[in-house]
């Protein structure tokens, strides 16, 4: 009689252990999947998260380029240079931009 009770208890404990083992495996798998989110500044999108990221630097370069091109266009218009007149180019938009940048 006592043997039967101990055996049933052992079987029940083994089932609980197996359930907990499966749960532990699930949690470890979730932990592994969430690992990249632990350090978002390095793993997700570092250029968008920080103020001094790559995206901000590239935008600053574009601002400087736009300012330079705008200044050159204003100088050409003010000097009366008709060769840079937008209407005189029989070119596409990209070719016009290339022609403007060649003057820099």
C-alpha positions in Angstrom: 0.0 0.0 0.0 2.7 2.5 0.9 4.7 1.5 -2.2 1.7 2.3 -4.4 1.2 5.8 -2.8 4.9 6.6 -3.1 4.9 5.5 -6.7 1.9 7.7 -7.6 3.5 10.6 -5.8 6.7 10.0 -7.8 4.8 9.9 -11.1 3.0 13.1 -10.2 6.2 14.8 -9.3 7.8 13.7 -12.6 4.8 15.2 -14.6 5.2 18.5 -12.7 8.9 18.5 -13.4 8.3 17.9 -17.1 5.7 20.7 -17.3 8.1 23.1 -15.6 10.9 22.0 -17.9 8.7 22.8 -20.9 7.8 26.2 -19.4 11.5 26.9 -18.8 12.3 26.0 -22.4 9.6 28.4 -23.6 10.8 31.2 -21.5 14.4 30.7 -22.6 13.3 30.8 -26.2 11.4 34.1 -25.6 14.4 35.5 -23.8 16.6 34.6 -26.8 14.1 36.2 -29.2 14.1 39.4 -27.2 17.8 39.7 -26.9 18.3 42.3 -29.7 15.9 44.7 -27.8 18.1 44.8 -24.7 20.4 47.3 -26.3 18.3 49.2 -28.9 20.8 51.9 -29.5 23.2 49.3 -30.9 20.9 46.7 -32.4 17.7 48.3 -33.7 18.3 51.6 -35.4 21.2 53.5 -34.0 20.9 56.3 -36.5 17.4 57.2 -35.4 17.8 56.8 -31.7 20.6 59.1 -30.9 20.8 62.8 -31.6 24.4 62.5 -33.0 23.5 59.5 -35.2 24.4 59.0 -38.8 21.0 60.3 -40.0 21.5 63.6 -38.3 25.0 64.0 -39.8 23.7 63.2 -43.3 20.9 65.7 -43.0 23.4 68.4 -41.9 25.5 67.6 -45.0 22.4 67.9 -47.2 21.5 71.3 -45.6 25.0 72.6 -46.3 24.8 71.4 -49.9 21.4 73.0 -50.5 22.7 76.2 -49.1 25.8 76.2 -51.4 23.7 75.3 -54.5 21.2 78.0 -53.6 23.9 80.6 -53.1 25.5 79.7 -56.5 22.1 79.9 -58.3 21.5 83.3 -56.7 24.9 84.6 -57.7 24.4 83.4 -61.3 20.9 85.0 -61.5 22.2 88.3 -60.0 25.2 88.4 -62.4 22.8 87.9 -65.3 24.4 84.6 -66.4 21.9 83.2 -68.9 23.8 79.9 -69.3 22.4 78.8 -65.9 18.8 79.8 -66.7 16.6 76.8 -66.0 14.6 77.4 -69.2 17.7 77.3 -71.4 18.6 73.7 -70.4 17.1 71.0 -72.8 17.9 68.5 -70.0 16.1 66.4 -67.5 15.9 67.2 -63.8 18.9 65.0 -62.9 21.0 66.5 -65.6 20.1 70.0 -64.5 21.2 69.1 -61.0 24.4 67.6 -62.3 25.1 70.8 -64.3 24.5 72.9 -61.2 26.8 70.8 -59.1 29.5 70.9 -61.7 29.7 74.7 -61.2 30.6 74.1 -57.5 
